[in-house]
Amino acid sequence: MKNSKFEDQLSRRYIGDDGHWYLFCRSCGKHRPETEFYNKKNSPFGKDSRCKIHFNKKEKDDDPSMNYLKLNPLTENDFKMAKELLVMMGYRFDTDIPIHIQFNRKHKI
């Protein structure tokens, strides 16, 4: 019987021909030298699972499974429709009271 978790950990780390440890970066899918990873105490090898390049990357990769994390800017038409809906629900935009305060007062929060 195979222990897939153990085999997975072995495939993520190995000693190269130069005698240095190499770890698998889950973002770029390549094995990189251990020095290219940040320290992380609670991970199996004491290193982060992403290399420094991908750890510091400000933009996330275009992974379709991560689309729920991306925020799309609101278009002018969408804002207009949302504003009309809020007005129909009884909220006012002509006052200095923000909508979230009006909501709290309306629902006595």
URZIGI-V588017 format. One line per field, one symbol per residue. ss: DSSP state (2 for helix, 1 for strand, 0 for the rest). phi: phi as a letter, one per 30 degrees, with the letter a starting at -180 (. if undefined). burial: # if it has 9 or more other C-alpha atoms within 8 Angstrom, else .. A space follows every 10 residues. Layout:
ss = ???
phi = ???
burial = ???
//
This chain:
ss = 0002222222 2211100000 1111000000 1112221110 0000001111 1222220000 0002222220 0000022222 2222222200 0000000022 222222000
phi = .ccddddddd ddbacdddic dbccdddcib dbeedcbddb dccecibddc deddddddcd ddcddcdddd ccdddddddd dddddddddj dccccddded ddddddchc
burial = ......#... .####....# #####..... ####..##.. ..#..##### ##.#...... .......... ........#. .....##... #.......#. .###.....
//
